[in-house]
Amino acid sequence: MNLLVSLLAFLQDKELPSQVFDFGFKQGLAAIGAGLAIVGGGFGIARLAAAAMEGISRQPEAAGDIRGGMILAAALIEGVTLLALITCILSILF
């Protein structure tokens, strides 16, 4: 809510209230959580891709099946990461 007030004040060229940029403990932890969610998702997808490449190199005839499973798993990891990021952003805003 505070960010919305500051944006509206900026657009209307009014003076900002002093408490607009006063982030509390909850917002700080949400920002840290958002960063950890992004790093964790990236690490998970990287491990998944490494394992898939190793599997394809060991058994090239199964490359299509491995690739399909990798894409599905990467999409699920990305979806969970996006959900965590949205939760953290909403926690910061409200």
C-alpha positions in Angstrom: 0.0 0.0 0.0 2.9 2.4 0.8 4.4 1.8 -2.6 1.1 2.7 -4.3 0.9 5.9 -2.2 4.4 6.9 -3.2 3.7 6.1 -6.9 0.5 8.2 -6.8 2.3 11.1 -5.1 5.1 11.0 -7.7 2.6 11.0 -10.5 0.7 13.9 -9.0 3.9 15.8 -8.1 3.0 16.0 -4.4 5.3 15.7 -1.4 5.8 12.1 -0.2 4.8 11.3 3.4 7.7 10.3 5.6 6.4 6.8 6.4 6.2 5.7 2.7 9.7 4.1 2.6 9.5 2.7 6.2 9.9 -1.0 5.5 9.5 -3.2 8.5 10.8 -6.6 9.5 8.1 -8.4 7.6 9.0 -6.7 4.3 12.7 -7.4 4.8 12.1 -11.1 5.4 9.8 -11.2 2.4 12.5 -9.7 0.2 15.0 -12.2 1.5 12.5 -15.0 0.8 12.0 -13.8 -2.7 15.7 -13.9 -3.4 16.1 -17.4 -1.9 13.2 -18.6 -4.0 14.8 -17.4 -7.2 18.2 -18.8 -6.2 16.6 -22.1 -5.2 14.6 -22.4 -8.4 17.7 -21.6 -10.5 19.8 -24.2 -8.6 17.0 -26.8 -9.0 16.7 -26.3 -12.8 20.5 -26.3 -13.2 20.7 -29.7 -11.3 17.9 -31.0 -13.4 19.6 -30.0 -16.7 22.9 -31.5 -15.6 21.3 -34.8 -14.7 19.4 -34.9 -18.0 22.5 -34.2 -20.0 24.3 -37.0 -18.2 21.4 -39.3 -18.8 21.4 -38.4 -22.5 25.1 -38.9 -22.8 24.8 -42.4 -21.2 21.8 -43.5 -23.3 21.4 -41.4 -26.5 18.5 -43.4 -27.8 16.3 -42.3 -24.8 17.0 -38.6 -25.5 13.4 -37.7 -26.4 12.0 -39.2 -23.3 14.6 -37.6 -21.0 14.1 -34.2 -22.7 10.3 -34.4 -22.3 10.6 -35.3 -18.6 13.2 -32.6 -18.1 11.0 -29.9 -19.7 8.0 -31.0 -17.5 10.0 -31.0 -14.3 11.6 -27.6 -15.2 8.2 -26.1 -15.8 7.0 -27.4 -12.4 10.0 -26.0 -10.6 9.6 -22.6 -12.4 5.9 -22.6 -11.4 6.6 -23.2 -7.8 9.3 -20.5 -7.9 7.0 -18.0 -9.5 4.3 -18.8 -6.8 6.9 -18.2 -4.0 8.0 -14.9 -5.7 4.4 -13.6 -6.0 3.7 -14.6 -2.4 6.8 -12.6 -1.2 5.9 -9.6 -3.4 2.3 -9.6 -2.0 3.7 -9.8 1.5 5.8 -6.7 0.8 3.0 -4.7 -0.6 0.3 -5.6 1.9 
